[in-house]
Amino acid sequence: MIIGNYQYTIDEKGRVKLPNDFKNSLESKMVITLGIDNTLEIRSKTIFDAWLNELLSKGSFSKQLRIIQRSILGNSFEIEFDNQGRIKIPKVHLAIIDSKQIQIIGVGNKVELMSIQRWDEFMKETGNDVIDELLLENYNNGKN
């Protein structure tokens, strides 16, 4: 389980070290791809492959599915840890984050990367009242 969040800096070569507990939860081979809300997502290769099979199983006959598949697959890259425990973020992905200062967030079976500014905006948009409301709507139907 990958949980928690940390602030890190991307170096001049586009590399960043992931927190040790995240690194220990991922496999040596991973895939980095586009995420929702101007984020990047990193999954272990095994988890990415299962997620990809689910995505591809939906077919490609609808225009929306083709857009999703092209966007995800065309922007997915296999990555590995270097000897110092860093990953290299592809140049195309650096433009999406658009900051050297990033927030690294554990989201269960994946890691999300976003600029610290985007993280701060997200936290303001989703204050405790919003989170409480979403939890009540989506879990337990308002019951304890």
C-alpha positions in Angstrom: 0.0 0.0 0.0 1.4 3.4 -1.1 0.2 6.2 1.2 1.4 9.6 2.4 2.7 12.7 0.6 6.1 14.3 0.4 7.8 17.3 -1.3 10.8 16.7 -3.4 12.9 18.6 -6.0 13.5 17.4 -9.6 17.2 17.8 -10.4 18.6 19.5 -13.5 18.7 16.1 -15.4 15.0 15.5 -14.7 15.6 12.9 -11.9 13.9 12.7 -8.6 14.2 10.3 -5.6 11.1 8.7 -4.4 10.5 8.2 -0.7 11.9 4.9 0.6 8.5 3.6 1.7 7.2 4.3 -1.9 10.2 2.7 -3.4 9.8 -0.4 -1.3 6.2 -0.8 -2.4 7.0 -0.5 -6.2 8.7 -3.1 -8.4 12.0 -2.3 -10.1 10.2 -1.9 -13.4 7.5 0.8 -13.4 5.5 2.8 -15.9 5.0 6.6 -15.7 2.0 8.0 -17.6 -0.4 10.9 -17.6 -2.8 11.2 -14.8 -6.0 13.1 -14.1 -5.9 16.8 -13.0 -2.4 17.6 -14.5 -0.7 14.8 -12.6 1.7 12.0 -13.6 1.1 8.5 -12.3 3.7 5.8 -11.6 2.6 2.2 -11.3 4.6 -1.0 -11.0 4.8 -2.7 -14.4 2.6 -5.5 -13.2 -0.1 -3.2 -11.9 0.1 -1.0 -15.0 -0.3 -4.1 -17.3 -3.5 -5.2 -15.4 -4.8 -1.6 -15.6 -3.9 -1.5 -19.3 -5.7 -4.8 -20.0 -8.8 -3.4 -18.4 -8.6 -0.2 -20.5 -8.0 -2.1 -23.7 -10.8 -4.6 -23.0 -13.3 -1.8 -23.5 -12.5 -1.8 -27.2 -11.6 1.1 -29.4 -14.8 1.7 -31.4 -15.9 4.9 -29.6 -14.0 8.1 -30.2 -13.7 8.8 -26.5 -12.0 5.4 -25.9 -9.6 6.0 -28.7 -8.7 9.4 -27.3 -8.1 7.9 -23.8 -6.1 5.0 -25.2 -3.9 7.2 -27.4 -3.3 9.7 -24.6 -2.4 7.1 -22.1 -0.4 4.7 -24.2 1.3 7.5 -26.3 2.5 9.1 -23.0 3.5 6.0 -21.1 7.1 5.1 -20.6 8.9 2.3 -18.7 11.2 3.6 -16.0 13.5 2.0 -13.4 15.4 3.2 -10.3 19.0 4.2 -10.9 21.7 3.1 -8.5 20.9 6.1 -6.2 17.2 5.3 -6.0 16.1 8.0 -8.5 13.8 7.9 -11.4 14.2 9.9 -14.6 11.0 11.7 -15.6 10.7 11.9 -19.4 10.9 15.4 -20.9 7.3 15.3 -22.2 6.2 14.7 -18.6 8.3 17.5 -17.1 6.3 20.0 -19.2 3.1 18.7 -17.6 4.3 19.2 -14.1 6.0 22.5 -15.1 7.9 22.9 -11.8 11.0 21.5 -10.2 9.3 21.5 -6.8 6.9 18.6 -6.7 4.5 16.8 -4.4 4.7 13.0 -4.5 1.5 11.4 -3.3 0.8 7.7 -2.5 -2.6 6.7 -3.8 -2.9 3.0 -2.9 -1.4 1.1 -5.8 0.2 4.1 -7.6 2.2 7.2 -7.0 1.0 10.6 -8.3 3.4 13.5 -9.1 2.2 17.1 -9.4 3.6 20.6 -8.8 3.4 21.8 -5.2 1.3 24.7 -6.5 -1.3 22.2 -8.0 -1.2 20.2 -4.7 -1.9 23.4 -2.7 -4.8 24.3 -5.1 -6.2 20.8 -4.7 -6.1 20.9 -0.9 -7.9 24.3 -0.9 -10.5 23.0 -3.4 -11.1 19.9 -1.3 -11.2 21.1 2.2 -12.5 19.0 5.1 -16.2 19.9 4.3 -15.8 18.6 0.7 -14.0 15.4 1.9 -16.6 14.8 4.6 -19.4 15.2 2.0 -17.8 12.8 -0.5 -17.2 10.2 2.2 -20.8 10.3 3.3 -22.1 10.2 -0.3 -19.8 7.3 -1.4 -19.3 5.2 1.7 -21.8 3.8 4.2 -24.6 5.9 2.7 -24.3 8.3 5.7 -24.2 5.4 8.2 -21.4 4.8 10.8 
